[in-house]
Amino acid sequence: MRPSRVDPRARTDIADAALWYESHQNGLGRAFLAELDAAIARICRGPFHFAVISGELRRARLHRFPYIVYFTLEEDVIVVLACLHGRRSPAVWKSRV
């Protein structure tokens, strides 16, 4: 299993989403974070199982929530560049590559 690192901008994405879900239903923000952790664990176990979006950029969809994790593999570390709602403009993740 490869180690992972989350870009500060992705940390902001994640915190914003978790706060939004928590403000709508108690415990839902924690559920979002738990699913995100599971997705990152899946990515770390098999990063090449996920679709290539552009160059070295790949994506993994969350199951319960309409979010996508955008990541690259740098040397032997998974780098999470963004965690965005699936309907967000692609310009957001493109600006981080």
MODELLER restraints for C-alpha pairs under 7 A, 6 or more apart:
rsr = mdl.restraints
at = mdl.atoms
rsr.add(forms.Gaussian(group=physical.xy_distance, feature=features.Distance(at['CA:1:A'], at['CA:44:A']), mean=5.47, stdev=0.5))
rsr.add(forms.Gaussian(group=physical.xy_distance, feature=features.Distance(at['CA:1:A'], at['CA:45:A']), mean=4.77, stdev=0.5))
rsr.add(forms.Gaussian(group=physical.xy_distance, feature=features.Distance(at['CA:2:A'], at['CA:44:A']), mean=4.97, stdev=0.5))
rsr.add(forms.Gaussian(group=physical.xy_distance, feature=features.Distance(at['CA:2:A'], at['CA:45:A']), mean=6.58, stdev=0.5))
rsr.add(forms.Gaussian(group=physical.xy_distance, feature=features.Distance(at['CA:2:A'], at['CA:76:A']), mean=6.54, stdev=0.5))
rsr.add(forms.Gaussian(group=physical.xy_distance, feature=features.Distance(at['CA:2:A'], at['CA:77:A']), mean=6.01, stdev=0.5))
rsr.add(forms.Gaussian(group=physical.xy_distance, feature=features.Distance(at['CA:2:A'], at['CA:78:A']), mean=6.78, stdev=0.5))
rsr.add(forms.Gaussian(group=physical.xy_distance, feature=features.Distance(at['CA:3:A'], at['CA:44:A']), mean=6.56, stdev=0.5))
rsr.add(forms.Gaussian(group=physical.xy_distance, feature=features.Distance(at['CA:3:A'], at['CA:77:A']), mean=5.31, stdev=0.5))
rsr.add(forms.Gaussian(group=physical.xy_distance, feature=features.Distance(at['CA:3:A'], at['CA:78:A']), mean=6.23, stdev=0.5))
rsr.add(forms.Gaussian(group=physical.xy_distance, feature=features.Distance(at['CA:4:A'], at['CA:44:A']), mean=6.88, stdev=0.5))
rsr.add(forms.Gaussian(group=physical.xy_distance, feature=features.Distance(at['CA:4:A'], at['CA:77:A']), mean=5.45, stdev=0.5))
rsr.add(forms.Gaussian(group=physical.xy_distance, feature=features.Distance(at['CA:4:A'], at['CA:78:A']), mean=4.44, stdev=0.5))
rsr.add(forms.Gaussian(group=physical.xy_distance, feature=features.Distance(at['CA:4:A'], at['CA:79:A']), mean=5.80, stdev=0.5))
rsr.add(forms.Gaussian(group=physical.xy_distance, feature=features.Distance(at['CA:5:A'], at['CA:78:A']), mean=6.15, stdev=0.5))
rsr.add(forms.Gaussian(group=physical.xy_distance, feature=features.Distance(at['CA:5:A'], at['CA:79:A']), mean=4.91, stdev=0.5))
rsr.add(forms.Gaussian(group=physical.xy_distance, feature=features.Distance(at['CA:5:A'], at['CA:80:A']), mean=6.24, stdev=0.5))
rsr.add(forms.Gaussian(group=physical.xy_distance, feature=features.Distance(at['CA:6:A'], at['CA:79:A']), mean=5.78, stdev=0.5))
rsr.add(forms.Gaussian(group=physical.xy_distance, feature=features.Distance(at['CA:6:A'], at['CA:80:A']), mean=4.72, stdev=0.5))
rsr.add(forms.Gaussian(group=physical.xy_distance, feature=features.Distance(at['CA:6:A'], at['CA:81:A']), mean=6.63, stdev=0.5))
rsr.add(forms.Gaussian(group=physical.xy_distance, feature=features.Distance(at['CA:7:A'], at['CA:79:A']), mean=6.86, stdev=0.5))
rsr.add(forms.Gaussian(group=physical.xy_distance, feature=features.Distance(at['CA:7:A'], at['CA:80:A']), mean=5.93, stdev=0.5))
rsr.add(forms.Gaussian(group=physical.xy_distance, feature=features.Distance(at['CA:7:A'], at['CA:81:A']), mean=5.39, stdev=0.5))
rsr.add(forms.Gaussian(group=physical.xy_distance, feature=features.Distance(at['CA:9:A'], at['CA:82:A']), mean=6.80, stdev=0.5))
rsr.add(forms.Gaussian(group=physical.xy_distance, feature=features.Distance(at['CA:10:A'], at['CA:80:A']), mean=6.71, stdev=0.5))
rsr.add(forms.Gaussian(group=physical.xy_distance, feature=features.Distance(at['CA:10:A'], at['CA:81:A']), mean=5.54, stdev=0.5))
rsr.add(forms.Gaussian(group=physical.xy_distance, feature=features.Distance(at['CA:10:A'], at['CA:82:A']), mean=4.30, stdev=0.5))
rsr.add(forms.Gaussian(group=physical.xy_distance, feature=features.Distance(at['CA:10:A'], at['CA:83:A']), mean=5.68, stdev=0.5))
rsr.add(forms.Gaussian(group=physical.xy_distance, feature=features.Distance(at['CA:13:A'], at['CA:82:A']), mean=6.79, stdev=0.5))
rsr.add(forms.Gaussian(group=physical.xy_distance, feature=features.Distance(at['CA:13:A'], at['CA:83:A']), mean=5.74, stdev=0.5))
rsr.add(forms.Gaussian(group=physical.xy_distance, feature=features.Distance(at['CA:13:A'], at['CA:84:A']), mean=6.56, stdev=0.5))
rsr.add(forms.Gaussian(group=physical.xy_distance, feature=features.Distance(at['CA:14:A'], at['CA:83:A']), mean=6.18, stdev=0.5))
rsr.add(forms.Gaussian(group=physical.xy_distance, feature=features.Distance(at['CA:18:A'], at['CA:29:A']), mean=4.24, stdev=0.5))
rsr.add(forms.Gaussian(group=physical.xy_distance, feature=features.Distance(at['CA:18:A'], at['CA:30:A']), mean=6.94, stdev=0.5))
rsr.add(forms.Gaussian(group=physical.xy_distance, feature=features.Distance(at['CA:18:A'], at['CA:32:A']), mean=6.25, stdev=0.5))
rsr.add(forms.Gaussian(group=physical.xy_distance, feature=features.Distance(at['CA:18:A'], at['CA:33:A']), mean=6.66, stdev=0.5))
rsr.add(forms.Gaussian(group=physical.xy_distance, feature=features.Distance(at['CA:19:A'], at['CA:29:A']), mean=6.08, stdev=0.5))
rsr.add(forms.Gaussian(group=physical.xy_distance, feature=features.Distance(at['CA:21:A'], at['CA:28:A']), mean=5.43, stdev=0.5))
rsr.add(forms.Gaussian(group=physical.xy_distance, feature=features.Distance(at['CA:21:A'], at['CA:29:A']), mean=4.74, stdev=0.5))
rsr.add(forms.Gaussian(group=physical.xy_distance, feature=features.Distance(at['CA:22:A'], at['CA:28:A']), mean=5.13, stdev=0.5))
rsr.add(forms.Gaussian(group=physical.xy_distance, feature=features.Distance(at['CA:22:A'], at['CA:29:A']), mean=4.19, stdev=0.5))
rsr.add(forms.Gaussian(group=physical.xy_distance, feature=features.Distance(at['CA:35:A'], at['CA:62:A']), mean=6.91, stdev=0.5))
rsr.add(forms.Gaussian(group=physical.xy_distance, feature=features.Distance(at['CA:36:A'], at['CA:62:A']), mean=6.84, stdev=0.5))
rsr.add(forms.Gaussian(group=physical.xy_distance, feature=features.Distance(at['CA:39:A'], at['CA:62:A']), mean=6.50, stdev=0.5))
rsr.add(forms.Gaussian(group=physical.xy_distance, feature=features.Distance(at['CA:44:A'], at['CA:78:A']), mean=6.62, stdev=0.5))
rsr.add(forms.Gaussian(group=physical.xy_distance, feature=features.Distance(at['CA:50:A'], at['CA:58:A']), mean=6.15, stdev=0.5))
rsr.add(forms.Gaussian(group=physical.xy_distance, feature=features.Distance(at['CA:50:A'], at['CA:59:A']), mean=6.08, stdev=0.5))
rsr.add(forms.Gaussian(group=physical.xy_distance, feature=features.Distance(at['CA:50:A'], at['CA:60:A']), mean=6.09, stdev=0.5))
rsr.add(forms.Gaussian(group=physical.xy_distance, feature=features.Distance(at['CA:51:A'], at['CA:58:A']), mean=5.42, stdev=0.5))
rsr.add(forms.Gaussian(group=physical.xy_distance, feature=features.Distance(at['CA:51:A'], at['CA:59:A']), mean=5.83, stdev=0.5))
rsr.add(forms.Gaussian(group=physical.xy_distance, feature=features.Distance(at['CA:52:A'], at['CA:58:A']), mean=4.33, stdev=0.5))
rsr.add(forms.Gaussian(group=physical.xy_distance, feature=features.Distance(at['CA:52:A'], at['CA:59:A']), mean=6.76, stdev=0.5))
rsr.add(forms.Gaussian(group=physical.xy_distance, feature=features.Distance(at['CA:53:A'], at['CA:59:A']), mean=6.79, stdev=0.5))
rsr.add(forms.Gaussian(group=physical.xy_distance, feature=features.Distance(at['CA:56:A'], at['CA:72:A']), mean=5.88, stdev=0.5))
rsr.add(forms.Gaussian(group=physical.xy_distance, feature=features.Distance(at['CA:57:A'], at['CA:70:A']), mean=6.77, stdev=0.5))
rsr.add(forms.Gaussian(group=physical.xy_distance, feature=features.Distance(at['CA:57:A'], at['CA:71:A']), mean=5.74, stdev=0.5))
rsr.add(forms.Gaussian(group=physical.xy_distance, feature=features.Distance(at['CA:57:A'], at['CA:72:A']), mean=4.98, stdev=0.5))
rsr.add(forms.Gaussian(group=physical.xy_distance, feature=features.Distance(at['CA:58:A'], at['CA:70:A']), mean=5.75, stdev=0.5))
rsr.add(forms.Gaussian(group=physical.xy_distance, feature=features.Distance(at['CA:58:A'], at['CA:71:A']), mean=5.40, stdev=0.5))
rsr.add(forms.Gaussian(group=physical.xy_distance, feature=features.Distance(at['CA:58:A'], at['CA:72:A']), mean=6.13, stdev=0.5))
rsr.add(forms.Gaussian(group=physical.xy_distance, feature=features.Distance(at['CA:59:A'], at['CA:68:A']), mean=6.41, stdev=0.5))
rsr.add(forms.Gaussian(group=physical.xy_distance, feature=features.Distance(at['CA:59:A'], at['CA:69:A']), mean=5.48, stdev=0.5))
rsr.add(forms.Gaussian(group=physical.xy_distance, feature=features.Distance(at['CA:59:A'], at['CA:70:A']), mean=4.51, stdev=0.5))
rsr.add(forms.Gaussian(group=physical.xy_distance, feature=features.Distance(at['CA:59:A'], at['CA:71:A']), mean=6.19, stdev=0.5))
rsr.add(forms.Gaussian(group=physical.xy_distance, feature=features.Distance(at['CA:60:A'], at['CA:68:A']), mean=5.63, stdev=0.5))
rsr.add(forms.Gaussian(group=physical.xy_distance, feature=features.Distance(at['CA:60:A'], at['CA:69:A']), mean=5.13, stdev=0.5))
rsr.add(forms.Gaussian(group=physical.xy_distance, feature=features.Distance(at['CA:60:A'], at['CA:70:A']), mean=6.65, stdev=0.5))
rsr.add(forms.Gaussian(group=physical.xy_distance, feature=features.Distance(at['CA:61:A'], at['CA:67:A']), mean=6.08, stdev=0.5))
rsr.add(forms.Gaussian(group=physical.xy_distance, feature=features.Distance(at['CA:61:A'], at['CA:68:A']), mean=4.45, stdev=0.5))
rsr.add(forms.Gaussian(group=physical.xy_distance, feature=features.Distance(at['CA:61:A'], at['CA:69:A']), mean=6.27, stdev=0.5))
rsr.add(forms.Gaussian(group=physical.xy_distance, feature=features.Distance(at['CA:62:A'], at['CA:68:A']), mean=6.08, stdev=0.5))
rsr.add(forms.Gaussian(group=physical.xy_distance, feature=features.Distance(at['CA:66:A'], at['CA:85:A']), mean=5.76, stdev=0.5))
rsr.add(forms.Gaussian(group=physical.xy_distance, feature=features.Distance(at['CA:66:A'], at['CA:86:A']), mean=5.56, stdev=0.5))
rsr.add(forms.Gaussian(group=physical.xy_distance, feature=features.Distance(at['CA:67:A'], at['CA:83:A']), mean=6.54, stdev=0.5))
rsr.add(forms.Gaussian(group=physical.xy_distance, feature=features.Distance(at['CA:67:A'], at['CA:84:A']), mean=5.37, stdev=0.5))
rsr.add(forms.Gaussian(group=physical.xy_distance, feature=features.Distance(at['CA:67:A'], at['CA:85:A']), mean=4.29, stdev=0.5))
rsr.add(forms.Gaussian(group=physical.xy_distance, feature=features.Distance(at['CA:67:A'], at['CA:86:A']), mean=5.16, stdev=0.5))
rsr.add(forms.Gaussian(group=physical.xy_distance, feature=features.Distance(at['CA:68:A'], at['CA:83:A']), mean=5.56, stdev=0.5))
rsr.add(forms.Gaussian(group=physical.xy_distance, feature=features.Distance(at['CA:68:A'], at['CA:84:A']), mean=5.46, stdev=0.5))
rsr.add(forms.Gaussian(group=physical.xy_distance, feature=features.Distance(at['CA:68:A'], at['CA:85:A']), mean=6.27, stdev=0.5))
rsr.add(forms.Gaussian(group=physical.xy_distance, feature=features.Distance(at['CA:68:A'], at['CA:86:A']), mean=5.92, stdev=0.5))
rsr.add(forms.Gaussian(group=physical.xy_distance, feature=features.Distance(at['CA:69:A'], at['CA:80:A']), mean=6.92, stdev=0.5))
rsr.add(forms.Gaussian(group=physical.xy_distance, feature=features.Distance(at['CA:69:A'], at['CA:82:A']), mean=5.89, stdev=0.5))
rsr.add(forms.Gaussian(group=physical.xy_distance, feature=features.Distance(at['CA:69:A'], at['CA:83:A']), mean=4.47, stdev=0.5))
rsr.add(forms.Gaussian(group=physical.xy_distance, feature=features.Distance(at['CA:69:A'], at['CA:84:A']), mean=6.71, stdev=0.5))
rsr.add(forms.Gaussian(group=physical.xy_distance, feature=features.Distance(at['CA:70:A'], at['CA:80:A']), mean=5.96, stdev=0.5))
rsr.add(forms.Gaussian(group=physical.xy_distance, feature=features.Distance(at['CA:70:A'], at['CA:81:A']), mean=5.64, stdev=0.5))
rsr.add(forms.Gaussian(group=physical.xy_distance, feature=features.Distance(at['CA:70:A'], at['CA:82:A']), mean=5.14, stdev=0.5))
rsr.add(forms.Gaussian(group=physical.xy_distance, feature=features.Distance(at['CA:70:A'], at['CA:83:A']), mean=6.25, stdev=0.5))
rsr.add(forms.Gaussian(group=physical.xy_distance, feature=features.Distance(at['CA:71:A'], at['CA:78:A']), mean=6.70, stdev=0.5))
rsr.add(forms.Gaussian(group=physical.xy_distance, feature=features.Distance(at['CA:71:A'], at['CA:79:A']), mean=5.40, stdev=0.5))
rsr.add(forms.Gaussian(group=physical.xy_distance, feature=features.Distance(at['CA:71:A'], at['CA:80:A']), mean=4.32, stdev=0.5))
rsr.add(forms.Gaussian(group=physical.xy_distance, feature=features.Distance(at['CA:71:A'], at['CA:81:A']), mean=5.33, stdev=0.5))
rsr.add(forms.Gaussian(group=physical.xy_distance, feature=features.Distance(at['CA:72:A'], at['CA:78:A']), mean=5.89, stdev=0.5))
rsr.add(forms.Gaussian(group=physical.xy_distance, feature=features.Distance(at['CA:72:A'], at['CA:79:A']), mean=5.31, stdev=0.5))
rsr.add(forms.Gaussian(group=physical.xy_distance, feature=features.Distance(at['CA:72:A'], at['CA:80:A']), mean=6.71, stdev=0.5))
rsr.add(forms.Gaussian(group=physical.xy_distance, feature=features.Distance(at['CA:73:A'], at['CA:79:A']), mean=6.07, stdev=0.5))
rsr.add(forms.Gaussian(group=physical.xy_distance, feature=features.Distance(at['CA:81:A'], at['CA:96:A']), mean=6.63, stdev=0.5))
rsr.add(forms.Gaussian(group=physical.xy_distance, feature=features.Distance(at['CA:82:A'], at['CA:93:A']), mean=6.34, stdev=0.5))
